[in-house]
Amino acid sequence: MADRTTGYPSVDKPWLKYYTEEQINAELPKYKIIDYLERQNKGYSSVQRCKLR
């Protein structure tokens, strides 16, 4: 029986059935979301920046 479950979602990971193998094994970003947002919004210097860190 290949479909046996342990009853522990952290072990069984039932949410993975909605993703392809490619999506599951995709490389994750190596930077924080705040760094991404800062890089994407460099051209908007007229907007006052708040301290987010």
N, C-alpha and C positions, 0 to 999 in steps of 0.2 A: 504494500500500500504506500504509494508515493505521496498521497494527499493527507498524511497524518499530521495533525497539529498538536502543539504542546499546550495550547490554551493561553500562552503568554504572547501578546501582540508584539512585544519587544524582540521576541525570538522568531515568531512566525512572519512578521512584517507583511500583514495582509494588504497594505496599501501599495506594495510593489506590483501587484497584479495589473495595475492600471498603466504601467510604464513599460516601454520597450527595453531590451537589454542595452541598447545604445544610450538611452536616457539614464538608466541606472548607473552605467559605468562611465558617464561623461565626466571630464575633468572639471573640478570646481575652481572658481576664481581664486587667485592668490592675494586678493586685496579686500579691504573692508568697503562696505557700501558707502561710507562717508567719503572715502578717497575717490570712488567712482563719481559721486555726485559733484565733488569739488572740481574734478578734471572736466566733467561735462559742462560745467557752468562757469568756466574761467572768463568767458567773454561778457559776462553780465556784471561788470564791476560797478555799474551805476546803482545796483541794488545793494543796500547795506547788508553786510554779512553778519550773522549772529554767531556767537561762540557756541559751537556744537560739541566740542570735546570736553 
